[in-house]
Amino acid sequence: MRLHRHLRVCLLLAASLFLACQPAWATKRVALVIGNSSYQNVPLLPNPANDAAAIAATLKGAGFDVVDSRLNLAASDMRRALRDFADQARDADIALVYYAGHGIEIDGTNYLIPTDAKLERDTDIYDEAFSLDRVLLAIEPARQLRVVIVDACRNNPFADTMKRTVASRSISRGLARVEPTVSNTLIAFAAKAGLTALDGNSKNSPYATALVKYIAKPGLDLRRAFGFVRDDVLQATGNRQEPYVYGSLGGEDVALVPAPKTEEPTQAANPQSEIRRDYELALQLRNKAALNAFLSQHPDGYYADLAKLQLNQLEAEDARVAAIEKARQAEQQQARLTSQNTQQADREKAAADLKAAEDARIAAEKAKQAAQDQAAEAERKRTDSETAMAALSGNKPAVENTVAGNPETVAPVQADKAPNLAALSPEPRPTDVAKTDADKSDIAKSVQSELSRVGCFTGAIDGQWNAASQRSLALFNRHAGTKFDAKLASLDALDAIKLKPSRVCPLICDHGYKADGGQCVKITCAEGSFLNDDNECEKRRGKKPVAKRNTDERPLRADRPARERREPTVDAPRRQATARSGGSTGQIVCDQYLCRQVRSGCHLEYRGGGGPGGNTGNVEVCH
């Protein structure tokens, strides 16, 4: 009796140990793999059977509980296979179906074609083929994940011989786009909707080859796996075939083969870890307030010295920006005094101020570069020492935490291990986007400052790369012989502009002034000339006098009032008589039109009347 009790206890202990040794991710995974190559009524497809065998072997090697592999299924066999697999999927966590063979799309619905199909008419598709919805219905009971992989986008020979019973019924190349109605379902096509897949020249198609490579990688998220498959197929087919995935999953990684658990190494206690984290946070913020706050809490020590170097770098940058602005203002002041033709003493003082500001700018540039080099060297030594210590202790996470706060040093470390996620790359973090925008603004401000120094930019140095800034860089390209992209403020352009010791763009003066060396001189025109709109002296042309009757001040004779008309006087006969009695020459005779001298041998006789109004008056009488 006692022996029987001991045996029962031992069996219970053995059972508990066996259960404890099972992996925590032990979920039931089932798969149905179908490859149709030997079609009875159309030419043979060589690759589907090979592809199905390769996929089945991969899934079996990945530890799937059930891998049902079927080849060259007729309609009845295919119906039975789907029915049996639906029973397997009811108590499974992950259900996967892979199909390779012919498929067709009619009226927006995708169909998988068995090997005995004839499809003489388009309506035969409903009796002789299986819709993709029928496959989705078979895997729907799975609890966690449902996956359908369709490598059936090849050129379809049935579509060429099939009779259309309705002219409006559409039969397209490849397969149609599909959206799963059940959550946590992915449908993968070997080619994008409406396009065809390639069989390739090897034993397996390019799509099946890539699937075997990535689909069963332990711990690899399924979406990333399909992304890598897409990249490989595009490369193998020269971008002629692009696989596509429809459906969506949640935020957690979903892998067909979970990664084995690994024990994380214990981190050795670091007495300065808290100080280091505070320093890296201040370095990540990259402003004087954060560094001053760190120094107020940790005024002494190794990280305090590093923070002071970073603070010196920021202060040198502020001094450089201020010196550049002061030099720009001095240059504008000199140009203004020159254009206004002020006194020589004022112009000389402005030139001296400009030279002093330029010298201060150059000194600030050198000081900023020295501070930057010093801080970068200190950060490099810190990173190297902490990396070496972490390598000796075998603590890789500590290395990653060490370099997390230094963007300049973290980039080379992570460059080699950044995976190519195809179309599944994560969104950039808001902090990364903000830092990138700040860097672009600083570069744009520096380029604007240098363009202003060489005389190509006259706008505000605000870091906004607008149309005026783009025109100034294009002007620099034209006069300096460079070919930088004017739409972008780049570091290459900044370095090229800094190499120019003096003005590059010609001096542009206001109207009325012209460029003379490096100054604007007022244009003085000679007497009789004037300055035209083209900023050139032009000879003034005198106006020719034009005779014109002034009808406004002198009314017509007929319009004059009667009181203004001249009345005949009584002494007129006396004057004429006097003239006649004299008998001398030089007499004048007038009529209503004009007056003239009396002709030789003639004299005047008064016939009565006369005066204004056209009366007879004096008459010339000749013998």
C-alpha positions in Angstrom: 0.0 0.0 0.0 2.8 2.3 1.0 4.6 1.4 -2.3 1.6 2.3 -4.3 1.3 5.7 -2.6 5.0 6.4 -3.4 4.5 5.5 -7.1 1.5 7.9 -7.3 3.4 10.8 -5.8 6.3 10.2 -8.2 4.0 10.1 -11.2 2.4 13.4 -10.2 5.8 15.0 -9.7 6.9 13.8 -13.2 3.8 15.2 -14.8 4.2 18.6 -13.1 7.8 18.7 -14.3 6.8 17.8 -17.8 4.2 20.6 -17.9 6.6 23.1 -16.4 9.2 22.3 -19.2 6.7 23.1 -22.0 7.2 26.4 -23.8 4.9 29.2 -22.6 3.9 30.0 -26.2 2.6 26.5 -26.8 -0.4 27.3 -29.0 -2.1 25.1 -31.6 -1.1 26.0 -35.1 -2.6 24.2 -38.1 -2.0 24.7 -41.9 -3.5 23.5 -45.2 -1.2 23.6 -48.2 -2.6 23.0 -51.7 -0.6 22.9 -54.9 -2.4 22.4 -58.3 -0.1 21.8 -61.2 -1.6 19.0 -63.4 -4.7 20.7 -64.9 -6.7 18.4 -67.2 -8.0 21.0 -69.7 -5.2 23.6 -69.8 -1.4 23.4 -70.0 0.6 22.1 -67.1 1.9 24.5 -64.4 5.4 23.3 -63.3 5.9 25.2 -60.1 2.8 25.0 -57.8 3.5 21.4 -56.7 7.1 22.3 -55.9 6.1 25.5 -54.1 3.5 23.7 -52.0 6.0 21.0 -51.0 8.6 23.7 -50.0 6.0 25.6 -47.9 4.8 22.4 -46.2 8.3 21.4 -45.3 8.9 24.9 -43.9 5.8 24.9 -41.7 6.6 21.3 -40.4 10.1 22.4 -39.5 8.6 25.4 -37.7 6.7 23.1 -35.4 3.1 23.4 -36.7 0.8 20.9 -35.0 -1.0 20.0 -38.3 0.3 20.5 -41.8 -2.1 19.0 -44.3 -0.4 19.0 -47.7 -2.6 18.2 -50.8 -1.5 18.2 -54.5 -3.5 18.3 -57.7 -7.0 18.4 -56.2 -10.1 18.0 -58.3 -13.3 19.8 -57.2 -14.6 17.0 -55.0 -11.2 16.6 -53.3 -10.8 20.3 -52.8 -14.2 20.5 -51.2 -13.4 17.7 -48.8 -10.0 19.2 -47.9 -11.6 22.5 -47.0 -14.3 20.8 -44.9 -11.7 18.7 -43.0 -9.5 21.7 -42.4 -12.4 23.7 -40.9 -12.7 21.0 -38.3 -9.0 21.3 -37.5 -9.3 25.1 -37.2 -12.1 25.0 -34.6 -9.8 24.4 -31.7 -6.7 26.1 -33.2 -5.1 29.4 -32.2 -3.5 30.0 -35.6 -4.8 28.7 -39.0 -3.0 29.2 -42.3 -4.0 28.2 -45.8 -1.5 28.3 -48.7 -2.7 27.8 -52.3 -0.6 27.6 -55.5 -2.3 27.1 -58.9 -4.7 28.9 -61.2 -7.1 31.5 -59.9 -9.5 33.9 -61.6 -11.5 37.1 -60.8 -15.1 37.5 -62.1 -17.2 40.5 -61.1 -14.9 41.4 -58.3 -14.9 37.9 -56.7 -11.7 35.8 -56.6 -12.0 32.0 -57.3 -9.5 29.1 -56.8 -9.7 26.6 -59.7 -9.4 22.8 -59.2 -7.6 20.6 -61.7 -10.7 19.1 -63.4 -12.4 22.5 -64.1 -13.4 23.2 -67.7 -15.0 26.7 -67.4 -16.6 26.7 -70.9 -18.9 29.6 -69.8 -18.4 32.3 -67.3 -21.3 31.0 -65.2 -19.5 27.6 -64.8 -17.3 29.3 -62.2 -20.0 29.0 -59.6 -20.2 25.2 -60.0 -16.6 24.2 -60.8 -14.4 26.6 -58.7 -14.2 27.8 -55.0 -14.4 31.4 -54.0 -11.9 32.9 -51.7 -14.7 33.5 -49.2 -15.2 29.8 -48.9 -11.5 29.5 -47.8 -11.9 32.3 -45.3 -15.0 30.6 -43.9 -12.9 27.4 -43.2 -10.3 29.3 -41.1 -12.7 31.6 -39.4 -13.0 29.5 -36.1 -9.3 30.1 -35.3 -9.0 32.0 -32.0 -5.9 34.3 -32.6 -4.8 34.6 -36.2 -6.0 33.6 -39.6 -3.7 33.8 -42.7 -4.5 33.0 -46.4 -1.6 33.0 -48.9 -2.6 32.9 -52.5 0.0 32.3 -55.2 -2.6 32.2 -58.0 -2.1 35.5 -59.8 -0.7 33.9 -63.0 -1.9 34.4 -66.5 -5.1 32.5 -66.7 -5.7 30.4 -69.9 -9.4 29.8 -68.9 -10.2 33.5 -69.5 -9.2 33.3 -73.2 -11.6 30.5 -74.1 -14.4 31.2 -71.7 -17.7 32.3 -73.3 -19.5 35.3 -71.8 -23.1 34.8 -71.1 -23.5 38.5 -70.1 -21.5 41.1 -72.0 -21.2 43.4 -69.0 -19.6 40.7 -66.8 -16.0 41.7 -66.1 -13.1 39.1 -66.1 -9.8 40.8 -65.1 -6.2 39.9 -65.1 -4.9 38.6 -61.8 -7.0 38.8 -58.7 -9.2 41.5 -57.2 -8.6 43.5 -54.1 -10.1 42.0 -51.0 -10.7 43.3 -47.5 -11.2 40.7 -44.7 -14.4 41.2 -42.6 -13.0 39.3 -39.6 -10.4 40.9 -37.4 -6.8 39.5 -37.1 -7.0 38.1 -40.7 -4.3 38.6 -43.3 -4.7 37.8 -47.0 -1.4 37.8 -49.0 -1.3 37.8 -52.8 1.7 37.0 -54.8 1.0 40.1 -56.9 -0.9 43.3 -56.5 -4.6 43.3 -57.4 -5.0 43.4 -61.2 -1.5 42.2 -62.0 0.0 38.8 -62.7 2.7 36.8 -60.9 5.8 35.2 -62.5 6.7 31.5 -62.2 10.4 32.2 -62.6 13.1 30.0 -64.1 14.0 27.9 -61.1 12.3 25.1 -59.3 10.2 27.5 -57.2 8.5 30.8 -58.0 10.1 34.0 -56.7 7.2 34.4 -54.2 7.5 30.9 -52.8 11.3 31.2 -52.5 10.9 34.4 -50.4 8.2 32.9 -48.3 10.3 29.9 -47.3 13.1 32.4 -46.4 11.1 34.6 -44.0 7.7 33.1 -43.0 9.0 30.8 -40.3 11.7 33.0 -38.8 11.5 32.8 -34.9 10.2 36.0 -33.4 9.8 37.8 -36.7 6.5 39.8 -36.9 4.3 38.5 -39.7 3.9 42.0 -41.2 7.6 42.5 -41.4 8.0 39.0 -42.8 5.7 39.9 -45.7 7.5 43.2 -46.1 10.8 41.4 -46.6 9.1 39.0 -49.0 7.9 42.0 -51.0 11.5 43.4 -51.2 13.0 40.1 -52.3 10.4 39.5 -55.0 10.7 43.0 -56.4 14.5 42.6 -56.6 14.2 39.1 -58.2 11.7 40.2 -60.8 13.2 43.6 -61.7 10.2 45.4 -60.1 7.7 43.7 -62.4 6.0 41.8 -59.5 5.0 43.3 -56.2 3.3 41.1 -53.6 0.6 42.7 -51.6 -1.1 42.1 -48.2 -4.7 42.9 -47.2 -6.0 43.1 -43.7 -4.7 44.4 -40.4 -3.4 43.3 -37.0 -3.0 44.9 -33.6 -0.1 46.8 -32.2 1.8 43.8 -30.7 4.2 41.6 -32.7 2.5 38.5 -34.2 4.9 35.8 -35.3 4.1 32.4 -36.7 7.1 31.0 -34.8 7.6 32.8 -31.5 11.2 33.6 -30.4 12.6 31.4 -27.7 13.0 33.0 -24.3 16.4 34.2 -23.3 17.5 35.2 -19.9 18.4 38.9 -19.7 21.8 39.5 -18.1 21.8 41.3 -14.8 23.2 44.7 -14.9 25.9 45.6 -12.4 25.1 48.5 -10.1 26.7 51.7 -11.3 27.0 54.4 -8.6 26.9 57.2 -11.3 24.0 55.8 -13.3 21.5 58.4 -11.9 24.0 61.2 -12.8 24.5 59.8 -16.2 20.8 59.5 -16.9 20.3 63.1 -15.8 23.2 64.2 -18.0 21.8 62.3 -21.1 18.4 63.9 -20.5 19.9 67.4 -20.4 22.0 66.6 -23.5 18.9 65.3 -25.3 17.1 68.6 -24.7 20.1 70.5 -26.0 19.4 73.9 -24.4 21.2 76.1 -21.9 18.4 75.9 -19.3 18.6 72.1 -19.1 22.4 72.1 -18.8 22.3 74.8 -16.2 19.7 72.8 -14.2 21.9 69.7 -14.4 24.9 71.7 -13.2 23.0 73.2 -10.3 22.2 69.6 -9.1 25.6 68.1 -10.0 28.2 70.9 -9.9 31.2 68.7 -9.8 32.4 65.5 -11.3 33.0 63.9 -14.7 29.5 64.6 -16.1 29.6 68.1 -14.8 32.7 68.8 -16.9 30.9 67.3 -19.9 27.9 69.5 -19.3 30.1 72.6 -19.1 31.6 71.8 -22.5 28.2 71.4 -24.0 27.2 74.7 -22.4 30.2 76.4 -23.9 29.3 75.1 -27.3 25.8 76.5 -27.1 27.1 79.9 -25.9 29.6 80.0 -28.7 26.8 79.3 -31.2 24.8 82.2 -29.8 27.8 84.5 -30.0 28.4 83.4 -33.6 24.8 84.2 -34.6 25.0 87.6 -32.9 28.3 88.4 -34.6 26.8 87.5 -38.0 23.8 89.7 -37.4 26.0 92.6 -36.3 28.2 92.2 -39.4 25.1 92.2 -41.6 23.8 95.4 -40.0 27.2 97.0 -40.5 27.3 96.1 -44.1 23.8 97.5 -44.6 24.8 100.7 -42.8 27.8 101.1 -45.1 25.7 100.5 -48.2 23.1 103.0 -47.0 25.7 105.8 -46.4 27.3 105.1 -49.7 24.1 105.3 -51.6 23.1 108.5 -49.9 26.5 110.1 -50.8 27.2 111.2 -47.3 30.5 112.7 -46.0 33.7 110.9 -46.5 34.3 110.7 -42.7 31.0 108.9 -42.1 31.7 106.4 -44.9 35.2 105.7 -43.5 33.7 105.1 -40.0 31.1 102.7 -41.5 33.9 100.8 -43.4 35.9 100.5 -40.1 32.8 99.3 -38.3 32.2 96.7 -41.0 35.7 95.5 -40.8 35.6 95.2 -37.0 32.2 93.3 -37.2 33.6 91.0 -39.9 36.7 90.2 -37.8 34.4 89.6 -34.8 32.3 87.2 -36.9 35.3 85.2 -38.0 36.6 85.0 -34.5 33.1 83.8 -33.3 33.1 81.2 -36.1 36.5 79.9 -34.9 35.5 79.9 -31.3 32.3 78.0 -32.1 34.1 75.4 -34.1 36.7 75.0 -31.3 34.0 74.5 -28.7 32.1 72.1 -30.9 35.3 70.0 -31.6 36.1 70.0 -27.9 32.6 68.8 -26.8 32.5 66.2 -29.6 35.9 64.8 -28.6 34.8 64.6 -25.0 31.5 62.8 -26.0 33.5 60.4 -28.2 35.8 59.5 -25.3 32.9 59.0 -23.0 31.1 56.7 -25.4 34.2 54.7 -26.1 35.0 54.2 -22.4 31.4 53.2 -21.5 31.2 50.9 -24.5 34.4 49.2 -23.5 33.1 48.7 -20.0 29.8 47.4 -21.2 31.6 45.0 -23.6 33.7 43.6 -20.8 30.6 43.0 -18.6 28.6 41.6 -21.6 25.9 44.2 -20.9 24.6 45.4 -24.3 21.5 47.2 -23.0 23.8 49.4 -21.0 25.6 50.4 -24.2 22.3 51.4 -25.8 21.3 53.5 -22.8 24.7 55.1 -22.7 24.6 56.4 -26.3 20.8 57.2 -26.3 21.3 60.8 -25.3 23.9 61.7 -27.9 22.5 61.9 -31.5 25.9 62.4 -33.1 27.3 59.2 -31.6 24.2 57.0 -31.8 23.8 57.3 -35.5 27.0 55.3 -36.5 26.2 52.6 -33.9 22.7 52.0 -35.1 23.4 52.4 -38.8 24.5 48.8 -39.3 21.6 47.3 -37.4 18.7 49.3 -38.8 16.5 46.7 -40.5 14.9 47.3 -43.9 11.2 47.1 -43.0 10.0 47.7 -46.5 6.6 49.4 -46.2 6.2 48.6 -42.5 8.7 51.2 -41.1 7.4 52.8 -37.9 6.4 56.4 -37.7 9.0 58.9 -36.5 8.6 60.0 -32.9 7.4 63.6 -32.3 10.7 64.4 -30.5 12.7 63.2 -33.5 10.5 65.3 -35.9 10.9 68.4 -33.8 14.7 68.0 -33.6 14.9 67.5 -37.3 12.9 70.6 -37.9 15.1 72.6 -35.5 18.2 71.4 -37.3 16.8 72.4 -40.7 16.0 75.8 -39.4 19.5 76.3 -38.0 21.0 75.2 -41.3 18.7 77.6 -43.2 19.7 80.5 -40.9 23.4 79.8 -41.4 23.0 79.6 -45.2 21.0 82.9 -45.2 23.7 84.6 -43.1 26.5 83.4 -45.4 24.5 84.5 -48.5 24.1 87.9 -46.9 27.8 88.1 -46.4 28.6 87.5 -50.0 26.0 90.0 -51.2 23.4 87.5 -52.5 20.7 87.9 -49.8 19.1 91.0 -48.4 16.1 89.6 -46.5 15.7 88.7 -42.8 17.9 86.0 -41.4 15.1 84.0 -39.7 15.7 80.4 -40.7 12.6 80.3 -43.0 13.7 79.0 -46.4 11.2 80.9 -48.5 11.1 82.1 -52.1 13.4 85.0 -51.4 16.0 82.6 -49.9 15.7 80.2 -52.8 16.2 83.1 -55.3 19.3 84.2 -53.4 20.9 80.7 -53.6 20.0 80.5 -57.3 21.8 83.9 -57.7 24.8 82.5 -55.9 24.8 79.4 -58.2 24.8 81.7 -61.3 27.7 83.9 -60.2 29.7 81.2 -58.4 29.3 78.5 -61.0 27.7 76.0 -58.5 24.7 73.8 -59.0 23.1 73.4 -55.5 19.4 72.7 -55.2 17.9 76.1 -54.5 14.8 74.6 -52.9 16.9 73.2 -50.0 19.3 74.7 -47.5 22.0 72.1 -47.3 25.3 71.7 -45.5 27.1 71.3 -48.8 25.9 74.7 -49.9 26.8 76.3 -46.6 30.4 75.0 -46.8 30.7 76.2 -50.4 29.5 79.7 -49.5 31.9 79.9 -46.5 34.8 79.3 -48.9 34.1 82.6 -50.7 36.2 85.3 -49.0 34.4 88.3 -50.5 31.3 89.4 -52.4 30.1 87.0 -55.1 26.8 88.5 -56.3 27.1 92.0 -57.9 26.1 95.0 -55.8 22.5 96.1 -56.6 21.8 99.8 -56.0 18.5 101.8 -55.8 17.3 104.0 -58.7 19.4 107.0 -59.0 22.6 105.2 -57.9 25.1 103.0 -59.7 27.6 100.4 -58.5 31.2 101.6 -58.4 33.5 99.0 -57.0 31.9 97.9 -53.7 29.8 101.1 -53.2 26.7 102.7 -54.6 27.4 106.2 -56.1 24.7 108.7 -57.0 24.3 109.3 -60.8 24.7 112.9 -61.9 23.4 113.8 -65.4 24.9 116.7 -67.4 23.0 119.9 -68.0 20.1 119.4 -70.4 19.8 115.7 -69.5 17.6 113.8 -67.1 17.7 110.3 -65.5 15.2 107.9 -67.2 13.5 104.8 -65.8 16.4 102.6 -67.0 18.7 104.5 -64.6 20.5 106.2 -67.6 21.0 109.8 -68.5 19.0 110.9 -71.5 19.2 114.3 -73.3 16.2 116.5 -72.8 14.4 117.4 -76.0 13.0 121.0 -76.3 9.3 121.5 -77.2 8.6 123.3 -80.6 6.2 126.3 -80.3 2.8 125.7 -81.9 0.7 128.7 -83.1 -2.9 128.5 -81.9 -5.7 130.9 -82.0 -7.1 131.7 -78.6 -10.8 131.7 -79.1 -11.6 131.8 -75.4 -10.6 135.4 -74.8 -11.6 137.1 -78.2 -15.2 136.4 -79.4 -16.1 136.5 -83.0 -17.2 139.8 -84.6 -20.7 138.5 -85.2 -21.0 137.5 -81.5 -19.9 140.9 -80.1 -22.7 143.0 -78.6 -24.0 146.0 -80.5 -22.7 148.5 -77.9 -19.1 147.3 -78.6 -19.4 147.8 -82.4 -17.6 151.0 -83.6 -20.0 153.7 -85.0 -18.9 155.9 -87.9 -17.8 159.4 -86.9 -18.6 162.7 -88.5 -15.0 163.7 -88.9 -14.4 160.8 -91.3 -15.5 162.9 -94.4 -13.3 165.7 -93.1 -10.3 163.4 -92.9 -10.9 162.1 -96.4 -11.5 165.5 -97.8 -8.4 166.8 -96.2 -6.6 163.9 -97.8 -8.1 164.6 -101.2 -7.6 168.4 -101.0 -4.0 167.9 -100.3 -3.5 166.2 -103.7 -0.5 164.5 -102.3 0.4 160.8 -102.8 0.2 158.1 -100.0 -3.6 158.0 -99.8 -5.1 154.8 -98.3 -8.4 153.2 -99.4 -10.2 150.6 -97.3 -13.1 148.3 -97.9 -14.7 145.6 -95.7 -11.8 143.2 -96.3 -8.5 145.3 -96.3 -6.7 148.7 -96.7 -4.2 149.6 -99.5 -2.5 152.6 -101.1 -4.3 154.5 -103.8 -2.8 153.6 -107.2 -0.8 156.2 -109.1 -3.0 158.4 -111.2 -6.1 157.8 -109.0 -7.8 159.7 -106.2 -10.5 159.2 -103.6 -14.0 160.4 -103.8 -16.5 160.3 -101.0 -19.8 158.7 -102.1 -21.6 158.8 -98.8 -22.0 156.3 -96.0 -18.8 154.6 -94.8 -17.7 153.3 -91.5 -18.3 149.7 -90.1 -21.1 147.7 -91.6 -20.1 147.6 -95.2 -21.3 151.1 -96.4 -19.8 152.6 -99.5 -17.7 155.5 -98.0 -14.6 156.6 -100.0 -14.1 155.2 -103.5 -11.0 155.1 -105.7 -11.5 156.9 -109.0 -9.0 156.5 -111.8 -8.9 158.2 -115.2 
